Amino acid sequence: MKAVKILLKVIAWLFVSIIVLVVGVFTAARLHDGPVGPLAGGSFTTGSPHTGDEPDWSFVRDISEVQFQSLNPERSRTAWIVEVDGRIFIPSGYMTTTLGKIWKHWPYEAEKDGRVLLRVDGTIYERHLDRIQEGEILVPILAELGRKYIGGNVPMEAVSSGNLWIFEASAPRGQPPR
């Protein structure tokens, strides 16, 4: 009986320790300049604001991940990026899975307020995320997504089923496109 009590105390202590560790990691990530791996991070504190004309986004074809910070709520995360015809897109997969429903909050937040700061190689660009659910542009976006990240085709069904959300990261409203 005494051994069972000791075992239960050890299990309780381990459980509390794990909870404290997880809460500590998430809290530290929120105070960090940008995301920490797959964990959402805090507001950007470093980077140079982009000035001048809209850039030629073809340079992101060789970049696998970028960071972006939503303005409402103020959180940052790491994401894939795809460039097609001078336009850039940020995908969010696993939206209909249990893990996606638990983990993926930013796409829903972006639908409400798409204002973001995009940080690429230390430069910060003001952008607006707009979800794309249909249209011919999805064909080359899915082809590039498959080439760059998947190593095969991404079916249109991924978008039409709601499992894959695609956002265009365009110049903020009121700013002229390139």
Secondary structure, 3 states (H helix, E strand, C coil): CHHHHHHHHHHHHHHHHHHHHHHHHHHHHHHCCCCECCECECCCCCCEECCCCCCCHHHHHHCCEEEEEEECCEEEEEEECEEECCEEEEEECCCCCHHHHHHCCHHHHHHHCCEEEEEECCEEEEEEEEEECCCCCHHHHHHHHHHHHHCCCCCCHHHHCCCCEEEEEECCCCCCCC
